[in-house]
Structures are given as C-alpha cells and as structure tokens.
C-alpha cells in the first residue's frame, strides 16, 4: 500500500467536523505558544521554523496528488499558500537580522 492510498483512505473515514476542530485547536495552541516567545528569541526561532514549514509545504504538495474532492484541494491550496508566505517572510526577516550584524564601511 503506498502513501497516497493510505492518506486518502484515512481521510475518508474522518468526519470533516473533526478535521476542522483539529485545525482550530492547532491554531489556538500555535498562537498562544508563539505569543509567549520573547522578542530576542523570535527571529532565531523564525529561522528554524523555515525548515519545518518546508516539510509542511512538501507534505501539502504530496497530499495534493491524493486529493479527490474540490474542498480538500481548496484547503490544500490555502495551506500551501500560507506555508509559502511564512517561508518567504521568515527568510526575509532572517536576512534583515543578519544585515544588522555586518560591519558598516
């Protein structure tokens, strides 16, 4: 059994309300965890989360091939877009932070 078959079979057994509840709860947990991070640690942590979001982005692209209905594909497109925005923003902030530590002529 390949990964795409396994992913589509398990998603068919899970009700949509359960998946939405998990998404909302994950959003709340993520918000409260990130809001407790001090400003001095925010930029280094953002740099580390770029790698994690790269994995999430890859997972979304792989799941896109196994998606059958339009709602699932739409949610995956939104998730991939948000992940890409976060990756690009993280790299821009990290680059800006590293510019502050360069010697000025």
N, C-alpha and C positions, 0 to 999 in steps of 0.2 A: 504494500500500500504506500503510495507516495504522499508527500507533504500536502499537496493541493487537495487531494481526495480527503485526507484526514481533516484539514481545515474546513472544507465545505461541509463535511458530514457533521462535525461537532457544532458548527454554526447553525445548521438546520434544526438541531434539537434544542437550541437555546432560544427562549422567547425574546422578542425584541425589547420588552419592558425590562427584562433582566440586564440585557446589554446596555440599555440607556441608563439604568440605575448605577451600574458599574462605572460608566463613563462620568456621570455626575459626581459620584463619590470620589473617584480618582482626581477629578478637577478640584474638589474642595480640599482633599488631602495635599495635593500639589501646591495649591495656593497658600495654605497655612504653613507648610514646610518652608517654602521659598520666602514667605514674609518674615520668618524668624531669622533669616541669614543676615548677619551684619554687612554693612556696605563694604568693608575692607575685604571680605571674602567673596563678594558677589561676582566680580569679574573672573577670578580664577575658577570658580565653580562653573561659570558660564562656558568657559573654555573646555572644561571637562564634559559638560553636557552636550557639546557639539558631537563628540564621538557617540554618545548614547543616542542622540537624535539621528545620526547617520544610520545606526542599526534599525531604529524605528522606521525611518524612511525606506530602507531596503525591505523591511517586513511588509510595509504597506504596498510596495510595488509587487512583491511576490503574491500577497493576498489578492491584489487586483486581478491576477490571472485566474484565480479560483472563484471570483465573484460571479454570481449568476443574475441577480436581480438589480434593478436600477437604483434602489435605495442603498444597497450595500456599496455599489460603485460610487455613488454620490458621496457617501460618508468617507470612503477611502480617498477620494479626490480631495475632500476638505482636510482630512488628516495629513495627507501628503503635502498639501499646500502649507498648512500650519507648521509642519515639521521643517519644510524648506525655508520658510520665513525665519524660524528660530535658528536654524543653522547659519544662514547668511547674516542675521543680526548678531549672533554670537561671534562669528569671525570678525565682523566689523568692530564690535566693541573690544575684542581681544587685540586687534591691530591698533586701535586707538590707544589702548592701555600701554602697549609695548612702545608706541611712539613717545609716550611721556618719559620713558626711561632712557631714551637715546641722548647722547651728548649733543648739545647745540653748538654750532660753529660760531 
